[in-house]
Amino acid sequence: MHKRKLALLSMSGGNWFDIEPETNPGFLYQQNTLRDAMVAAVNLNIFHKHCDRVKMANIAQIVNVLQAMILKRESEIVLTPTYYVFKMYSVHQDAVLLPVDLQSESYTNGADSIPALNVSASKDQEGRIHVSLANLHPMKAQNLRCELKGTTSSKVTGEIITAAIMDAYNDFGKPEAVNIKPFASAQLRNGILTVSLPAKSVVTLEVN
């Protein structure tokens, strides 16, 4: 019998960029964009996939540092795109992982290629199914068709995080460019879920 180690993981900041000008280099203060939100979604999906071994995971930075969830300046705060991904994904806490078999086209940039779609799904104590999807393709929408086995649910609602450009971010004294909005491009009929995911987006669906 193979013993599995208990894994305690710290999300170490995702993307690392140059610090913001005129800030203390030791504090690693960086802005946070839609790109960081996409990376956060991928990491959370990975943690979900391996939850049999990953019993606890946390983001290592909260305020004014790498991939921070909050930026603070004097009495003002900014909620970053990463904050909104964590808020969106909170529905998976204390839920049961559902197996997902996903096939998608690839996004290719030069010699590098990754699947365009990334996913995780769970079922909560009230029987609601949540499916979180990240379309990592920065320029192309993805259409998804999925058979939901073992459920008689007929209703689907959703939320989305996206923006006009991948480098969109929230800043002090300005309206938010990246936040959670209602998502209506999903349908559930006869156990078949169809979704049209915009480019560079993170979507969480609730099926009940």
N, C-alpha and C positions, 0 to 999 in steps of 0.2 A: 504494500500500500504506500502510495506517495503522499507525504504530508504537504499540505499547502500552507505557505507562510501568510500570515496576516499582513496585508499591505496597507500602509498609511502613507498617503501621497499628498504632496503640497504642490499646487499649481504654480509653477515658478515664474510666471509673468508672461507666458506666451511669446509674442513678438518682442524683441528688444530693438529699440531705435536709439538714435542720438538723443541726448537730453534736450529739453527746451532751452533756448538761449537765455543767458543771464540767470540761470538757476544753479543751485549747489550741485556739483557733479556727484557728490557722495549720496545724494538723495534720489538720484535716477528719476527725476520728475519727467514724465512723458505724456503727451496727449494720447488720446485713445479714440480710435476710429472704427468705422464699420468693419474694416479688415480685422481688427482685434476681436470684434464680436463674433466673426466667422470662426476664428481660431478657438475662441472660448467654446463655441458650440461643438466643434469637432472634438476637443478634449473632453468635454462632458459626455459626449456620445461614447467615446472610448472607455471612460470610467464606468458608464452604465453597462456596456458590453461585458466588462470584466468584473461585475459586482460580486461574483462568487469569491473573488480574491481581494478586491479592493473594498474594504469595509468602511473606510473613512477617507475622504479627500477634502482638501480645503484650498482656497486661493490664498497665496502667501502675502499678497499685497492688497490693502483696502483703500488707502487714501494717499494721493499725491506721489505715486511711485509706479513701477512697471505694471502695465495693464490694470491700473487702478480702477476700482468700481466707482469711486467718488473723487472728485477734485475739489479742493477747498482753497479759498483765498479770502482772508479776513473773515467777514461774516457771510460770504457767499459760498454756495456749493454747486457743483455740476454733477449730474448723474450721467455716467459714461455709457457708451454702447455695451460694454462688458457688463455693467450693472443690469441693463435690461435683459441680456441673455440669461443671467443668473435668476432674475425675477421670473422670466418666462419658464425656465427649466425647474422651478421650485415644485411644479406639479408632480415631478418624478420622485420627490422625497417620500420615503416610507411606502413606496409602491413596489409592485412585483414586476421584475423584468419580463418582457415578452420577446420571444425569439423573432427575428426579422431576417428574411432572405431578400436582399436588395441587389438588383442589377441596374447599372446605369451607364451612359456613355462617359467618356473621360474628358477632362479638361487638360489640354496640353499646352505647355509654354516652353518653347525650345526643346530641350532634351528631356524635360520633366513632364510627367503625366500622373494625374490622380483621378479617382472616380469623381464625377461631378456632384453626385449626391452622397450625403452622409446622414445616418438615421439612428435613432433609438426609440424604443417604445416601452410603455409600462401600463399596468392596470392597478388602480388605487383601491382602497378599502370599500368604496362605494360602487365599485364595478365599472368605473369610467376608464376608458382607454385613452392614453395620451401618446401621440406620435410626434416626435420632434425631428424636423428635416432641415438640413442645410444644403442649399444650392451653392456650391463653391465656384461655379462658372461665373466669371465677372461680367459676361456679355450676353449670355444665352439663357432663356427660360428653359425649364425642364418639365415635361409632362410625365406624371407618375400614375400608374394603375396598380392597385394592390387589392388582393383578395383577403378579407378579414375572416379568418376561420374561427369557428366556435363562438360566434356572437350573433345576436339577433338585433343589434342596435340599428337604428335608422336615422339618427341625427348626428351631424358633424358641425362643429364650430371651430374657429381658429383665430390665431393671432400671428402677426408678422413683424419682423424687424428688417428693414432695408432702407436704402437711401438712393439719391440720384447718382452718387459717385462712391467708389470704394473708400475714398479717403474722407468721407463725411464725418464730422465730429460735433460734439456739443461743447459750447464755450460760454464763458461768463458774459452776462448781459445780452445774450442773443437767444432767439427761440431755438428749441431743440431741433436738430437736424436728424437725429436718430432716436427713435423710441418705439414702443409697442403700439401697433395699430390693429384694428379688426381685419381679419382675412376671410374673404368670401369665395375664393376660387377653389373650393373643395366640395365634392358631392359624394354621397353614399347611397347607392341603390343596389338592392338585392345582394348585400354583402360585398359589393365591389366599391372600393374607395378610389376616386380619381382626383388628382390634384394638379394644378398648374402653378409651378413655383417660379416666381420672377428670378432673374439673374441676381446674384449676390444677396441672397436673402436667407433668413432663418425663420422657420414657421413651426408652430406647435398647434396640433389639432387635438380636439377633444371629441371622442365618440361616445355617445350614450343613448 
